Amino acid sequence: MTGDSTDGVDLELDGRGLVCPQPVIELARHLADVPVGGVLAIVATDPAARVDVAAWCRMTGQEFLGEDPAADGAPRYRVRRVT
């Protein structure tokens, strides 16, 4: 887990190698670790994460900010904590 304020992410989780539903479970476990309005990101190599993270955001009322590449090129999914 790292934080890098230069890209607006308050907390980044490493979910490489985790399979569905673990990346979403990790997001849920760490949501309270960022303040309301803060951004939580997870780097996840499981292809299902692309759909799962967005669906989790809709179901929980969080804001899905999209996908961008992590430093190693792995997909990174960003979520703004709303509640």
N, C-alpha and C positions, 0 to 999 in steps of 0.2 A: 504494500500500500504506500502510495506516495501522493504528495500534493504538489502542484505546480501552478502557482498563481499566474504565470506568464501566459497560459492558455485558458485561464478562467476556470480550471478544474480545482475544486477544493480537496477532493479525495479521489485517488485512482486505485481501483482494485485490480489485482492480477487474477483473471479467471481462465488463463490459458490452460487447456487440457481438461477443464471441467465440462461435463456434458449436461444436457437438459435434465432437470430444471435447476441445477446448481448455480449457474451465473445469476439467475433471477433471485434465488434464495440468498446469495451473497449480497446483492443489491438491497434486499429487504433487511438483512441483518445490519447493514451499515448505513442505512438511510438516516438514522438519528445521529450519526457521527458528523453530519454536515448541518449547518443552520438552515432554516427556512430561507429559500432564495439561493442557497448554495448549489454547487454542481458536483455531482458524483459521477464517476465514469468507471466502466469495467471493460477491460481488455479481455475478449473472449474469442476463442478459436472455434467453438462449436457453431456450425452454420445455423442452427435453430435459434441462437441468441438474437440474430437479426430480427426475427419476428417476435420472439418471446419478450425481449426488453420493451419493445413498443407496446405490446399487449399488456404487460405488467403495468406500465405507466397509465394506460387508459383505465385499467381496473382499479388502480390505487389513487388516481387523481394527481399523479406527478406529471411533469412536462418532459416529454421525450425530445431531446435537442438534436438527435441524429447520430450519425456514424462518421468517424474519421479514423485515419490510420494512427496506430501507436508508433513509437519510434522504430520498432522492428517491422512495421508494416502490417501487424495483426490488427483486425478490426477492433475499434474502441467505440463504445456506446455511451453517450452522455445524457444524463438525467438531471433536471433541475428539481430540487425538493420544493414542493408547493405547500404541503401540509406537514 
